[in-house]
């Protein structure tokens, strides 16, 4: 049985007071909630503050981050390493997000390097994949996801997906309110799992596949009712403690 993972990707949002209120709110909302791993990825500058607040709240939240470099130290201006992330207790690191692919020209090959370096450093990649609207309309969704996953499998081997998280995020559903239907998401998740199973059934069976793209408290349950949807990567709704906690609770209830 895969324990669901619900993760909040805060993107470029936050301030000291917002981070404090949000994490304190989540600490309260998640009291007594079991059966789900709940993670947050604040902007890097707030990871220190987040670590302290999570500890104060009794470690109900897993700390993550939104990016990593592929070096641990040296002359790499502006970057942030796995060792530094580990220093602050961050474990779940988002890579391959469509916003980084688009705005920072990150290629499949570069993302595969990040994946490998996170694994080498004992961190958990939260590896985002997903198709554009045009690719979706052209019926290329499964092929795009397979290509993105193959970049990692080719570089790191199938076993590298052990303990990793894949987040299927159709780009057209991100921040648009136009979420994929639960049936469509399930179909793609099943195809992703089958693609991995063709290389290793054992790896496919354990890999967490999250859905991301306009997940809200109102639609969360419909996703988690599906057998191949093991959690969610949440943007907008993760910035509100009650909404994000409601999504996490829906996952815990559906998968218990
Ligand atoms: P929204 O939940 O705001 O659509 O964002 C999804 C996302 O990109 C999470 O990484």
Boltz pocket constraint, residues with backbone or C-beta under 6 A from the ligand:
constraints:
  - pocket:
      binder: B
      contacts: [[A, 9], [A, 97], [A, 169], [A, 173], [A, 174], [A, 175], [A, 176], [A, 177], [A, 212], [A, 213], [A, 214], [A, 215], [A, 233], [A, 234], [A, 235], [A, 236], [A, 237]]
      max_distance: 6.0
